[in-house]
Amino acid sequence: KQEVTQIPAALSVPEGENLVLNCSFTDSAIYNLQWFRQDPGKGLTSLLLIQSSQREQTSGRLNASLDKSSGRSTLYIAASQPGDSATYLCAVSSNYQLIWGAGTKLIIKP
Amino acid sequence: NAGVTQTPKFRVLKTGQSMTLLCAQDMNHEYMYWYRQDPGMGLRLIHYSVGEGTTAKGEVPDGYNVSRLKKQNFLLGLESAAPSQTSVYFCASSPSGTSGYEQYFGPGTRLTVT
């Protein structure tokens, strides 16, 4: 059974720092991996989608990598800003559904 | 283009009451999903649909029913609400299955069962 883990559960860093969020999964037979952002009381916004054949995807200050063989993905955020404060979730596509991690709550201190 | 919308945004039910949550999408997507999100946990799939008139069970289907009579709408029903169903419910849609396409999410419905 696929399990997705995100570490740390919470992270607080000063504004301007570069940071890395981690996502690990137990079954490497995935179709793709997505990173989402969730603001308090709001829905989910898709940030990046990495197909199983890809190694990384970039969007602005965000870069996500995927290493299927080791069951790991990282989300790199460059030059963090207070507006980046949110919960970040990763989800892997396995068969017909997405399997989700519990998220990392990120706080960027001004 | 409204994307994915959910009705209502908030609801409080008493144990044993019933209700229906409505999800609508205007992107002509084939696949639609209902998830629940509980504190400290990731989202869990309740039911999903691969097209108009079809539905299937997800990871946690017990206590819920769904219908997809129109392509753009996906309804989630609770026949007899229980406190364990207190959660935030998210609807999502995608052009096809999750193998290659992003899922687009609604804003969520916060349900409390007392």
Interface residues (C-beta under 8 A of the other chain):
Chain A: V4 Y31 N32 Q34 F36 G41 K42 G43 L44 T45 S46 L49 Q51 L89 A91 S93 Y96 Q97 L98 I99 W100 G101 A102 G103
Chain B: Y33 G40 M41 G42 L43 R44 L45 Y48 V50 A56 G58 E59 F90 G97 T98 S99 G100 E102 Q103 Y104 F105 G106 P107 G108 R110
